[in-house]
Amino acid sequence: MVTLNKNITTTPIEEFAKLANDAQIERTSKALEANGIKTLIAENAAEAKRLFFELVPEGAEVFLGSSVTLEKLGITEEIDKSGRFDALRPKMFAMNRETQGREIRKMMGAPDYAAGSVQAVTEDGHVLIASNTGSQLGPYASSAGKVIWVVGSQKIVKDLNEGFRRLEDHVLSLEEQHMQELYKVSTAISKVLIVNRELRPNRITMIIVKEEIGF
């Protein structure tokens, strides 16, 4: 299981950057569907972006979790800057956390759409999302109307034990590098959400991309 105070390694693990093969993707997709998570397969980044915007109507209220995957696909910029969507992150960043903390919590707590990526998906249909702040975990777990995850197929693992290994030994080091480059701060696996099953039909959609996108 995850060790929250584990020292951060500096070298990612190569096996966790390897793309899943078609049989693994098909097996994972079927398991996710059986667990109530609608699954779409994209051959490449361009198709993943197209599928994403087919799921989000223009003008929709959208909260994006911090995601290298969405940044690389150009989804973050399109949502937050195009003016075509009711993007919540720009609103949040424009607010004063000290004087408007309550308003921020309520605004971000139950968006119509929440989107981002995940850190591991098991072949038997379980999803792991790690976070330092946990801001995206509530909407993902329950409070968002719709949830969309875009996931590079390198994030597919055999089981939960391997998923936690991926978090600790691979993702954490890459996220640490990313946060140091952007903000000169460290990160941690402070909170982990495991989604075993979704009860509401068509609430969660995962787009699995047959390319290495994000980490």
C-alpha positions, 0 to 999 in steps of 0.5 A, spaced: 500 500 500 502 507 499 506 510 504 505 517 504 511 519 507 516 515 503 522 519 500 521 521 493 525 517 488 529 521 482 528 516 477 521 513 474 520 506 473 521 504 465 516 498 466 510 503 468 511 508 462 510 502 457 504 502 453 499 497 454 497 492 448 491 491 445 489 485 449 490 489 455 486 495 453 480 490 451 480 487 458 481 493 462 475 496 458 471 491 459 472 490 466 471 498 467 464 497 463 462 492 468 464 496 473 459 502 471 465 506 467 463 508 460 470 507 456 472 509 449 478 508 446 482 513 442 488 511 437 492 517 438 492 524 442 488 528 436 482 522 437 482 523 444 481 530 444 475 530 439 472 525 443 473 529 449 469 535 446 464 531 443 462 529 451 462 536 453 457 541 450 458 548 449 457 553 455 457 547 460 460 548 467 467 545 467 472 544 473 479 541 470 483 537 475 491 539 474 493 534 469 499 534 465 495 529 460 489 535 459 495 540 458 498 536 453 492 535 449 490 542 449 484 541 453 486 545 459 487 551 454 481 550 450 476 549 456 479 555 460 481 560 455 476 559 449 470 563 452 466 557 449 465 554 456 463 556 463 470 554 466 471 554 474 478 554 474 479 561 472 474 564 476 477 560 482 484 563 481 481 570 480 478 570 487 481 571 494 482 565 498 482 568 505 475 572 504 472 568 499 474 561 501 467 559 502 464 561 496 470 557 492 469 551 496 462 551 494 463 553 487 468 547 486 465 542 490 459 540 485 461 542 478 456 539 472 463 536 469 469 535 472 475 532 468 482 530 468 486 524 468 488 518 473 494 515 475 493 508 475 487 503 472 487 496 473 486 490 468 480 488 473 477 495 472 479 499 478 481 506 478 486 510 482 487 517 483 492 520 487 492 528 490 496 532 494 490 537 496 485 533 494 481 538 490 478 534 485 477 527 489 470 529 491 467 531 485 470 525 482 467 520 487 460 523 487 459 530 487 460 532 479 454 531 475 459 528 469 466 526 470 471 525 464 478 522 465 483 521 459 488 516 460 494 514 456 495 506 456 501 506 460 497 507 466 494 500 465 496 495 471 495 488 473 492 490 480 491 495 485 498 492 488 501 494 482 497 500 481 500 503 488 507 501 486 506 505 480 504 511 484 510 511 489 515 509 485 513 512 478 508 518 478 511 521 485 518 522 482 515 525 475 510 529 479 515 532 484 520 534 478 514 537 474 512 541 481 519 543 482 520 546 475 513 550 475 513 552 482 519 550 486 515 546 491 515 539 493 509 534 492 506 528 496 501 523 495 497 526 501 490 523 499 488 517 494 481 515 491 480 508 489 474 508 484 471 500 484 464 502 481 460 507 479 453 506 481 450 512 476 449 510 469 453 514 464 456 519 470 463 517 469 467 516 462 474 514 461 478 515 454 484 510 454 489 513 449 494 508 445 499 513 446 504 515 452 500 521 454 501 524 461 504 520 467 
